[in-house]
Amino acid sequence: GKTESHPNHVHFATCFVSPKNGGLRTVYPCDPDRLLHGLDLAAKGHNVFLTAEPFNDMDQEGIAMLKSYLSHWSDVTIMIFYRRYYDWLPSVFNEIQKSLTLAKREERGESIVDFLLQNSKSYHDLYVASLFDRLQQKFDKKNIIVLDYHDTRTRGPDETLFCNMPNAAQMCNASRNTDGSTTNPSVNLAYSDLAHGARKAGLISISNDERMKQVVKSIESYYKSSLNGRKLYRICPSSNILENLWNLTLAAESKFNPNNNPRDFDELRLDFDMAARNKLCALDVAKTLNDPTWKGFFGMYNRRNKLYRENKVKKGWP
């Protein structure tokens, strides 16, 4: 039948998330009208395509409720993405951080290293490996398709999803005609970490979110144009944290790619080791702020900003 979709799937998905997860359901409250609309489509013989990250948060009770709801359709396919644990967890952190207001960021004040120290294991319940296990207890395994987020044969996750989806030839072709860029990219948090650190150290005044964006943009511009990509000071996770991440990654890789040969695991380890020196690390804010180059930058920034307020430099700064 006809396939219909709606942008507010997140408010549909949270209807199957436990009320105990108050934070998620407060931010994205369940919308019963979405459930009723779906049942109306089922009665008309229409297909429905639903996608939303909160489905990850479903416990066994929520999955049982979802199965009952989906029984109104004769054919149900569940598609989930497998993303390596050491690659997924920093993405979760990035998603949290880039959406925080100035006040919330000051309240949390954590780096990726802090986040990994506290959550390298606890987030595993939200990870695809755990979700897959829960889904298998309620749905037939043949109706669950696991997609590889790292599939290099496609332009990106959209093409991987739509070109493996049953009866979705048009969406598959449309995804192949895009440039493959993501609509929700990660951001380099080093610049905002430095801005927050400078504010906390009294090197710069930032009173609102708009001002923070201006400062972050100036820091990024200065780093790229004047420092020629010079290496930043970094703090990286301890060997214990890295070992936990690697073991959880290896367990998932063995589950979803059981036919990998030793060379595949060697390449995986090389990629993990590279991540351990880069995306799993945080900016060493204290050391950076002590660097004469950055001290000079913030001194210059404050002088320029003072002149700007006094209308002695052209409009547009900072």
Disulfide bonds with the S-S distance in Angstrom:
Cys15-Cys30 1.97
Cys163-Cys172 2.02
Cys236-Cys281 1.99
